[in-house]
């Protein structure tokens, strides 16, 4: 089951990155995020409600900081996709987002 979830996550992330990059070529990155971020938040909220449980108070500041950093990261990513060739920007961003968390303690 873990492999199915990993495959689904890879397909969804890949398609979201491609579609967001294609949209950011025609519109500003902030405009693309104005539509895509609330849709993603709604899907995440539904998934969290279906999973059950309650949030820990200690995790709320970390979640807020993570959301802010993720938003800035998406703006930079979409701006990069709009400015440069997708075949270069997407692999570089994937490499950095994989290597950075793995190497920073």
C-alpha positions in Angstrom: 0.0 0.0 0.0 2.9 2.3 0.7 4.1 1.9 -2.9 0.7 2.9 -4.2 0.6 6.0 -2.0 4.2 6.9 -3.1 3.3 6.5 -6.8 0.1 8.6 -6.4 2.1 11.3 -4.6 4.7 11.4 -7.4 2.1 11.5 -10.1 0.1 14.3 -8.4 3.2 16.4 -7.5 4.6 16.0 -11.0 1.3 16.9 -12.7 0.8 19.8 -10.4 4.3 21.2 -11.0 3.8 20.8 -14.8 0.4 22.4 -14.9 1.5 25.2 -12.5 4.5 25.9 -14.6 2.5 25.9 -17.8 0.0 28.3 -16.3 2.8 30.6 -14.9 4.1 31.1 -18.5 0.8 32.9 -19.4 0.0 34.5 -16.0 2.0 35.9 -13.1 3.2 33.4 -10.5 1.1 35.2 -7.8 -2.0 34.8 -9.9 -1.5 31.1 -10.4 -1.0 30.7 -6.6 -4.1 32.7 -5.9 -6.1 30.0 -7.5 -4.0 26.9 -6.8 -3.2 27.4 -3.1 -6.8 27.6 -1.8 -7.7 24.5 -3.9 -4.8 22.6 -2.4 -5.7 23.8 1.1 -9.3 22.6 0.7 -8.1 19.2 -0.4 -5.7 19.0 2.5 -8.4 20.0 5.0 -10.7 17.3 3.7 -7.9 14.7 4.0 -7.1 15.9 7.5 -10.7 15.6 8.6 -11.0 12.1 7.1 -7.8 11.1 8.9 -9.2 12.1 12.3 -7.3 13.0 15.4 -6.6 16.4 16.8 -3.7 18.8 16.2 -1.1 19.2 18.9 -0.7 22.8 20.1 3.1 22.5 19.9 2.9 21.8 16.2 0.8 24.8 15.2 3.7 27.3 15.0 5.8 24.8 13.0 2.8 24.3 10.6 2.4 28.0 10.1 6.1 28.5 9.4 6.1 25.5 7.0 3.1 26.9 5.2 4.8 30.3 4.8 8.0 28.8 3.5 6.1 26.5 1.2 4.2 29.5 -0.3 7.4 31.4 -0.9 9.0 28.3 -2.4 6.1 27.9 -4.8 6.3 31.6 -5.9 10.0 31.2 -6.6 9.4 27.8 -8.4 6.7 29.2 -10.6 8.7 32.3 -11.4 11.6 30.1 -12.4 9.4 27.9 -14.6 8.0 31.1 -16.2 11.5 32.5 -16.8 13.5 29.5 -17.9 13.1 26.2 -19.7 11.0 23.7 -17.8 13.4 20.9 -18.6 16.1 22.7 -16.6 14.1 24.3 -13.8 12.1 21.3 -12.7 15.0 18.8 -12.3 17.1 21.4 -10.5 14.3 22.3 -8.1 13.6 18.6 -7.5 17.3 17.9 -6.7 17.6 20.9 -4.3 14.3 19.9 -2.5 15.6 16.4 -2.1 19.3 17.0 -1.2 18.7 20.0 1.1 16.5 18.2 3.7 18.6 15.1 3.5 21.9 16.9 4.3 20.8 19.6 6.8 20.6 18.0 10.3 
